[in-house]
Amino acid sequence: MNKQLPPFGKALQEKRQSTNPPWLIVVCVGLYCWRRARQWQKNPQVWALVLPEYKLPDQFVWLVDNVCVLIDWNKGLTPEQILVLVRVLITAGAWQVTVRPCWVDTSQPAYVYDASRPVDQRWVQVREQIVTYPGNYQT
């Protein structure tokens, strides 16, 4: 199967060859991903791509080698699907991948303490949180 660039990938390919390439690539997934990608692209220091609904991440060629990647995740994908995307991006050479669930109220705690549970299970995750996965460091 021939892999293609994700939406907005051709423009990214040109930008990566310019004198001022983006230092951050945002991958928008879930609800309103196309609108959010266009909003991100207004910042000249970053570029946004889209993972279309019902497409698998490994169907695309991700031009993310040696850059930071932010997954701008709105509802629509499961945490398991997001982890598949993270693995694909790291395999493609991302320096690091941060997952930002944008519907989450980060002022609320991500974990709560439940004294009624066994000692090693008392801290319980109650919401999604921002997580950064290390990728391929090249010095």
C-alpha positions in Angstrom: 0.0 0.0 0.0 1.4 3.4 -1.0 1.4 5.8 1.9 0.5 9.4 1.4 1.1 12.6 3.4 -1.6 13.5 5.9 -3.8 16.5 5.2 -1.7 19.7 5.1 1.4 17.5 4.7 2.5 18.9 1.3 2.7 22.4 2.7 4.6 21.1 5.7 7.1 19.4 3.4 7.8 22.8 1.8 8.0 24.6 5.2 10.5 22.0 6.5 12.8 22.9 3.7 12.6 26.6 4.3 15.0 28.8 6.3 12.5 29.0 9.1 11.0 25.5 9.5 8.4 24.9 12.2 9.8 23.8 15.6 6.4 22.2 16.6 4.1 20.1 14.6 0.5 19.8 15.8 -1.6 16.8 14.9 -5.3 17.6 15.3 -7.6 14.6 15.9 -11.2 14.2 16.9 -14.0 16.8 16.8 -13.4 19.9 14.7 -9.9 18.8 13.8 -9.9 20.6 10.5 -10.9 23.9 12.0 -8.4 23.5 14.9 -5.6 22.8 12.4 -6.3 25.9 10.4 -6.3 27.9 13.6 -2.9 26.5 14.6 -1.5 27.3 11.2 -2.0 31.1 11.9 1.2 30.8 14.0 4.2 30.9 11.7 6.4 28.9 14.2 4.2 25.8 14.1 2.4 23.7 11.6 -0.7 21.6 11.9 -1.7 18.3 10.3 -4.9 16.4 10.5 -5.6 12.7 11.2 -8.9 12.3 9.4 -11.7 10.4 11.1 -11.8 6.7 10.2 -8.2 6.8 9.0 -5.4 4.8 10.7 -2.2 6.7 11.6 0.0 4.2 9.8 -1.7 4.9 6.5 0.3 8.1 6.3 3.9 9.3 6.0 4.5 11.6 9.0 7.2 14.3 8.4 8.0 14.7 12.1 11.6 13.7 12.3 13.6 15.7 14.9 10.7 18.0 16.0 8.3 18.1 18.9 4.8 17.0 18.2 1.6 18.0 20.0 -1.5 15.8 19.6 -4.4 18.2 19.9 -7.0 15.6 20.9 -10.7 16.4 21.0 -13.3 13.7 21.7 -13.8 11.1 19.1 -10.8 8.8 19.5 -10.2 6.4 22.3 -7.1 6.5 24.5 -5.9 3.3 22.8 -6.2 4.9 19.4 -4.2 7.9 20.6 -1.4 5.6 21.9 -1.3 4.0 18.4 -0.8 7.5 16.9 1.9 8.3 19.5 3.8 5.1 18.6 3.6 5.9 14.9 4.9 9.4 15.4 7.8 8.3 17.5 8.6 5.6 15.0 8.6 8.4 12.3 11.3 10.2 14.3 9.5 12.7 16.6 11.8 14.1 19.2 8.9 13.9 21.7 5.1 13.6 21.5 2.8 15.4 23.9 -0.9 14.5 24.1 -3.3 17.3 25.1 -6.9 16.2 25.6 -8.5 19.6 25.0 -11.9 19.0 26.6 -10.3 18.4 30.0 -10.4 21.0 32.8 -6.8 20.9 33.9 -7.6 23.0 37.0 -9.2 19.8 38.5 -7.1 17.0 39.9 -6.1 14.2 37.6 -5.9 11.7 40.6 -7.9 11.4 43.8 -6.9 9.4 46.9 -9.3 6.7 47.9 -8.5 5.3 51.3 -11.0 2.5 50.9 -8.9 0.8 48.2 -5.9 -1.5 48.8 -2.7 0.4 49.6 -1.1 0.0 46.2 -4.3 1.2 44.4 -5.4 4.2 46.4 -4.4 6.9 43.9 -7.2 6.7 41.2 -7.0 8.5 37.9 -10.3 10.4 37.4 -9.7 12.3 34.2 -7.4 12.4 31.2 -4.3 14.4 31.5 -1.5 16.0 29.4 1.2 13.4 28.9 4.6 13.7 27.1 6.2 10.7 25.6 10.0 10.8 24.9 10.9 10.0 21.3 14.0 9.9 19.3 16.6 12.2 20.7 19.3 13.2 18.3 22.2 15.4 19.5 
